[in-house]
């Protein structure tokens, strides 16, 4: 009677040990059938619904800043762009890129969503994404957009046979330009940490790639691994991308510009000095000045703490002591810093300094005006303007710098399906 029981117990124990020993391999094996399905059946995407919000919300509102006023209102034709027809939110419609320009003296705004829609004033266009496109439970999808010679490129999460990674594609042609290495520790991937910011630098594109996890040491350590793209700001020659479209037999060269980043979501340029905004873990959000070949410390140094160790300062705080580059500014507790940009000419004139940055935040629902020293090597101070909305992307020009209207207005997307038009009113009469 007991022999069968003992036999089954042995089988159960052996199976458990085997599963534990080879859990990583089993997790990777899980990617094989999923990847095959991806190649056969593309993800079903729901078309955005716009113009669903109450028009009363577009009335102008005013924020009283330290020495000026901020006037803002909602751009009606984007209203409700990430809201389904039943009123529920669709996180895959969140903005992946936002751009502004003038055509025949008329304002032209373009909003790209994570699931491949382009929304303008008069049209919603859907791109046919490659079958390996992966929303990854609404955390992935397209997370960055840039342009070369009026061709549109998208940085997105992908799931292939046996591989979860990131791909850079030509959006209209559906041609993959390059792909990152396959991520380990499949069950602990969190694609909110993709990064995806870009900016033009001379004849190159700087592209930020995060180390997408909250709890995996294997993924975190890739930020210090010179053989991995994760946790890096990479540089790609624009001519190589263009030539690749003509001859895809030759791989493009992707160089590491800086390393040791966790989740860099914004890039900015002030007079050929380059800056990044970066999510930290449970605090330690950063603004960094980027110098080629510098190491910014992740996952060894951070002013945040580990998610899995509550209250424990588990990282090195002093970056310099560990021969890492200190952030210009760090936020603890976290503000969930997102996009980063240069300031408008009007703001530069008002503050009487070129060193002026704008940053959006998700958790704090605020816009930050950040003033730098004349040498851009330290923060003079910053002002926080609370909009009561999770602020995501600035409208940019095609070179990745800030777009602002002829009236000096800037435009920002929110995670609630809105686009704000924001004017800064700098008047002597406002100063006490």
C-alpha positions in Angstrom: 0.0 0.0 0.0 2.7 2.4 1.0 5.0 1.5 -2.0 2.8 3.3 -4.6 2.6 6.4 -2.3 6.3 6.5 -1.9 6.8 6.0 -5.6 4.5 9.0 -6.4 6.2 11.1 -3.7 9.6 10.5 -5.3 8.2 11.4 -8.7 6.7 14.6 -7.4 9.9 15.6 -5.5 12.0 14.8 -8.6 9.8 16.8 -10.9 9.8 19.8 -8.5 13.6 19.7 -8.3 13.9 19.5 -12.0 11.6 22.4 -12.5 13.5 24.5 -10.1 16.9 23.6 -11.6 15.8 24.3 -15.1 13.2 27.0 -14.6 15.0 29.5 -16.8 15.2 27.0 -19.6 11.5 26.2 -19.2 10.6 29.9 -19.2 12.5 30.3 -22.5 10.8 27.3 -24.0 7.5 28.9 -23.2 8.5 31.7 -25.7 8.8 29.2 -28.6 5.0 28.5 -29.1 4.2 32.1 -28.2 6.6 33.3 -30.9 5.2 30.9 -33.4 1.7 32.2 -32.7 3.0 35.8 -33.1 4.3 35.0 -36.6 1.0 33.5 -37.7 -1.6 35.7 -35.9 -1.0 39.5 -35.4 -2.3 41.2 -32.3 -5.8 42.5 -32.5 -5.8 46.3 -32.2 -8.8 48.6 -31.5 -8.9 51.9 -33.4 -8.7 55.0 -31.2 -11.8 57.0 -30.6 -11.4 60.7 -30.4 -13.6 63.7 -29.6 -15.3 61.8 -26.8 -14.6 64.2 -23.9 -16.9 67.0 -22.7 -16.0 70.2 -24.6 -16.2 72.1 -21.3 -12.8 70.6 -20.4 -11.1 72.6 -23.1 -11.8 75.9 -21.3 -8.6 77.7 -20.5 -7.1 77.1 -17.0 -4.5 79.2 -15.2 -1.7 78.1 -12.9 0.0 80.7 -10.7 3.8 80.1 -10.8 6.5 81.9 -8.9 6.8 84.9 -11.1 4.6 84.2 -14.1 1.3 82.6 -15.1 0.7 79.4 -17.0 -2.3 79.3 -19.3 -3.4 75.9 -20.7 -6.3 74.2 -22.4 -7.1 70.9 -24.0 -6.6 70.5 -27.8 -10.1 69.3 -28.8 -9.4 67.1 -31.7 -7.2 64.8 -29.6 -9.7 64.5 -26.8 -10.1 61.0 -25.6 -7.5 59.4 -27.9 -6.7 56.5 -25.6 -10.3 55.9 -24.4 -12.4 53.1 -25.9 -15.9 53.6 -27.2 -17.3 52.2 -23.9 -15.3 54.8 -21.9 -12.7 52.4 -20.6 -9.0 53.3 -21.0 -6.9 51.6 -23.6 -3.2 51.7 -22.5 -1.9 50.7 -25.9 -3.2 54.0 -27.3 -0.9 55.9 -25.0 1.5 58.2 -26.8 4.7 56.7 -28.2 5.8 59.9 -29.9 4.4 63.4 -30.5 5.5 65.9 -33.1 4.7 69.4 -34.2 5.4 71.5 -37.3 3.9 74.2 -39.5 2.6 73.4 -43.0 1.6 76.4 -45.1 1.6 78.5 -41.9 -0.9 76.1 -40.3 -0.1 74.1 -37.1 0.3 70.4 -37.7 0.4 68.0 -34.7 1.1 64.3 -35.1 0.5 61.8 -32.3 1.8 58.2 -32.6 0.3 55.6 -30.3 2.0 52.5 -28.8 -0.1 50.2 -31.0 0.8 51.8 -34.3 -1.8 54.5 -35.0 -1.1 58.0 -36.2 -3.6 60.6 -35.0 -3.8 64.1 -36.6 -6.5 66.8 -36.7 -8.3 65.2 -39.6 -7.3 61.6 -39.7 -6.5 58.4 -37.9 -4.0 56.2 -39.8 -3.1 52.6 -38.8 0.3 51.1 -39.6 0.6 47.4 -40.4 3.1 46.4 -37.8 5.4 43.4 -38.1 3.9 40.2 -36.7 6.5 40.1 -34.0 5.1 43.3 -32.5 4.3 42.7 -28.8 2.2 44.7 -26.5 3.3 42.6 -23.5 0.3 43.1 -21.4 0.0 46.8 -22.4 3.5 47.6 -21.1 5.3 47.2 -24.5 4.5 48.1 -28.0 6.1 51.1 -29.8 8.0 53.2 -27.2 9.9 55.6 -29.5 9.6 57.4 -32.8 12.2 59.3 -34.9 12.7 60.4 -38.5 15.4 60.3 -41.1 14.8 61.9 -44.6 11.0 61.9 -43.9 11.1 58.1 -43.2 9.5 57.1 -39.9 11.3 54.7 -37.5 9.8 53.0 -34.5 11.5 51.4 -31.5 9.2 48.7 -30.1 9.1 45.5 -28.1 9.1 42.2 -30.0 8.4 38.6 -29.3 10.0 36.0 -31.6 10.5 32.3 -31.5 12.3 31.7 -28.2 13.2 35.4 -27.8 11.7 38.5 -26.1 13.6 41.6 -27.2 13.4 45.1 -28.8 13.4 46.0 -32.5 14.0 49.2 -34.5 11.9 49.1 -37.6 11.1 51.4 -40.5 7.4 51.9 -39.7 5.9 52.1 -43.2 8.1 49.5 -44.9 8.0 47.1 -41.9 11.8 46.5 -42.3 13.7 45.6 -39.1 16.8 47.7 -38.9 18.3 46.0 -35.8 17.3 44.0 -32.8 18.6 43.9 -29.2 19.9 40.7 -27.6 17.3 38.3 -26.2 16.3 39.1 -22.6 17.0 36.5 -19.9 14.7 35.8 -16.9 11.6 35.9 -19.1 9.1 35.9 -16.2 10.6 39.0 -14.6 10.6 41.2 -17.7 8.8 44.5 -17.2 8.6 46.5 -20.4 7.7 49.8 -18.8 11.5 50.0 -18.6 12.2 49.9 -22.3 13.3 53.6 -22.6 12.9 54.6 -26.3 13.9 58.3 -26.3 15.8 59.6 -29.3 17.5 62.7 -30.5 19.7 63.7 -33.5 23.4 64.3 -32.8 25.4 65.4 -35.8 25.0 62.6 -38.3 23.9 60.1 -35.7 20.8 59.1 -33.7 21.1 58.7 -30.0 18.6 56.1 -28.8 17.9 55.2 -25.1 17.4 51.5 -24.2 16.5 50.6 -20.7 17.0 47.4 -18.6 13.4 46.4 -18.4 12.8 44.8 -15.0 11.9 45.6 -11.4 13.3 42.5 -9.8 15.7 40.5 -12.0 19.4 40.7 -11.2 20.1 39.0 -14.6 18.4 41.8 -16.5 19.7 44.6 -14.3 23.3 43.5 -14.8 23.0 43.9 -18.5 23.3 47.6 -18.0 27.0 47.0 -17.2 27.5 44.3 -19.8 29.4 45.7 -22.8 28.1 42.9 -25.0 24.4 43.9 -24.4 22.4 46.9 -25.7 20.3 47.1 -22.5 20.9 49.9 -20.0 22.6 52.0 -22.7 22.3 55.1 -24.7 23.4 53.9 -28.2 24.5 55.8 -31.2 23.5 54.8 -34.8 24.8 56.5 -37.9 21.9 57.8 -40.0 23.7 57.0 -43.3 24.0 53.3 -42.2 20.2 53.2 -41.6 19.5 54.7 -45.0 21.9 52.3 -46.7 20.4 49.4 -44.9 17.1 50.0 -46.6 18.8 49.6 -49.9 20.9 46.6 -48.9 19.7 44.6 -45.9 22.4 42.0 -46.2 24.8 44.0 -44.1 24.1 44.6 -40.4 24.3 48.2 -39.2 26.8 49.2 -36.6 25.3 50.2 -33.2 27.8 51.8 -30.8 27.4 52.3 -27.0 27.5 56.1 -26.2 26.9 55.7 -22.4 26.1 52.9 -20.1 24.7 52.1 -16.7 21.2 53.4 -17.2 18.0 52.0 -15.8 15.1 53.4 -17.8 16.0 56.6 -19.7 12.8 58.0 -21.2 13.9 61.5 -22.3 16.8 63.0 -24.2 17.5 66.7 -24.7 20.1 68.9 -26.4 21.2 72.4 -25.3 24.0 73.8 -27.6 25.4 70.3 -28.3 25.3 69.3 -24.6 23.1 66.2 -24.2 20.9 65.3 -21.2 18.8 62.4 -20.2 15.9 61.8 -17.8 15.8 58.4 -16.1 13.4 56.5 -13.8 15.0 55.2 -10.7 13.8 52.3 -8.5 11.5 53.5 -5.7 13.2 56.9 -5.8 16.4 58.1 -7.4 14.9 59.5 -10.6 17.7 61.2 -12.4 18.6 64.0 -14.8 22.0 63.3 -16.3 24.4 65.2 -18.6 25.7 62.7 -21.1 29.4 62.4 -21.9 30.6 59.7 -24.3 31.8 56.5 -22.7 30.7 57.6 -19.2 29.2 55.0 -16.8 26.1 56.2 -14.8 26.2 53.4 -12.3 23.0 51.2 -12.7 22.5 48.7 -11.1 25.4 49.3 -8.7 24.7 52.9 -7.8 21.4 54.6 -7.3 19.7 57.0 -4.9 16.6 54.7 -5.0 16.1 51.4 -3.2 15.3 47.9 -4.4 11.7 47.0 -4.9 12.1 43.6 -3.3 13.9 44.9 -0.2 11.6 47.4 1.5 13.3 50.3 3.1 16.8 49.0 2.5 19.3 51.3 0.9 20.7 48.5 -1.3 22.7 50.5 -3.8 25.8 52.6 -3.6 24.8 56.2 -3.1 28.1 58.0 -3.8 28.5 57.5 -7.5 31.9 59.3 -7.7 33.4 57.0 -5.1 32.6 54.1 -7.3 33.9 55.9 -10.4 30.5 56.4 -11.8 29.0 59.7 -13.0 26.8 61.5 -10.5 23.4 62.7 -11.7 22.9 66.4 -12.1 19.7 66.1 -10.1 18.0 63.2 -8.4 14.4 63.0 -7.1 13.6 61.0 -4.0 10.8 60.0 -3.6 10.3 59.2 -7.2 8.3 61.7 -9.4 8.2 59.1 -12.3 10.1 61.4 -14.6 9.2 60.8 -18.2 10.1 63.1 -21.1 12.9 65.8 -21.2 13.4 68.7 -23.5 15.1 72.1 -24.0 13.1 75.3 -23.2 11.5 77.7 -25.5 13.3 80.9 -26.7 10.8 83.0 -24.7 11.7 81.1 -21.5 15.5 81.3 -22.2 15.1 85.1 -22.6 13.0 85.4 -19.4 15.4 83.4 -17.2 18.4 84.9 -18.9 20.2 81.6 -19.4 20.6 79.0 -22.1 20.7 76.3 -19.4 17.0 75.6 -19.2 15.3 72.2 -19.3 11.7 71.0 -19.2 10.7 67.6 -17.8 7.3 65.9 -17.5 6.3 63.5 -14.7 3.8 60.8 -14.3 3.5 60.2 -10.6 3.7 63.8 -9.6 1.5 64.9 -12.6 3.7 67.9 -13.0 5.8 69.9 -15.4 9.3 70.9 -14.2 11.3 73.9 -15.2 14.9 73.2 -14.4 17.6 75.9 -14.5 21.3 75.0 -15.0 24.5 76.8 -14.4 26.2 78.6 -17.3 28.5 75.6 -17.8 25.5 73.1 -17.6 27.3 71.2 -14.9 25.0 71.8 -12.0 21.3 72.5 -11.2 20.6 76.1 -10.0 17.0 75.1 -9.0 13.7 74.0 -10.4 10.0 74.9 -10.3 7.2 72.3 -10.2 3.8 73.1 -12.0 1.1 70.6 -11.1 -1.5 69.9 -13.8 -3.3 67.0 -12.0 -2.6 64.7 -15.0 0.1 62.1 -15.8 2.2 64.0 -18.3 3.9 61.8 -20.9 5.4 63.4 -24.1 6.4 66.9 -25.3 5.6 67.7 -28.9 9.0 67.6 -30.6 10.5 68.7 -33.9 11.7 65.9 -36.2 15.3 66.4 -34.9 14.1 65.6 -31.4 14.3 69.1 -29.9 11.3 70.9 -28.5 8.5 72.1 -30.8 6.8 75.3 -29.8 4.2 77.4 -31.6 4.6 80.8 -33.0 2.9 82.1 -29.8 5.5 80.3 -27.7 3.1 77.5 -26.7 4.3 74.0 -26.0 2.2 70.8 -26.3 2.1 67.8 -23.9 0.3 64.4 -24.1 -1.3 62.9 -21.0 -2.0 59.3 -20.1 -5.7 60.2 -19.7 -6.1 60.8 -23.4 -5.6 64.5 -23.6 -3.2 67.0 -25.3 -2.5 70.2 -23.4 -1.6 73.4 -25.1 0.5 75.4 -22.6 1.5 79.1 -22.7 3.9 80.8 -20.4 2.9 84.4 -19.7 6.0 86.3 -18.7 4.9 89.9 -17.9 6.5 92.5 -15.7 3.1 93.1 -14.0 3.2 89.5 -12.7 6.3 90.1 -10.7 5.7 91.3 -7.1 
